Amino acid sequence: MRSVCGVEPLVLLTDVGGLSREEAVDLMRWSPKALFQAALAENLKATKYKAGSTTLAHTRRRKPVNES
């Protein structure tokens, strides 16, 4: 979060990136939200995958082997 908040990113976006102050501030507001949403989505995906694989492992039944 530190890489998108504070004076340093503002200076970088305006002086080096050529954005207006308003554009830079908008980007600096958008960036942490996007990072946070991506982290939440990744966590949810990992949680569902983990829960799903555990559930499948416990509910999957093997077919009986016929020894004829």
Order of alpha helices (4+ residues) and beta strands (2+ residues): alpha-alpha
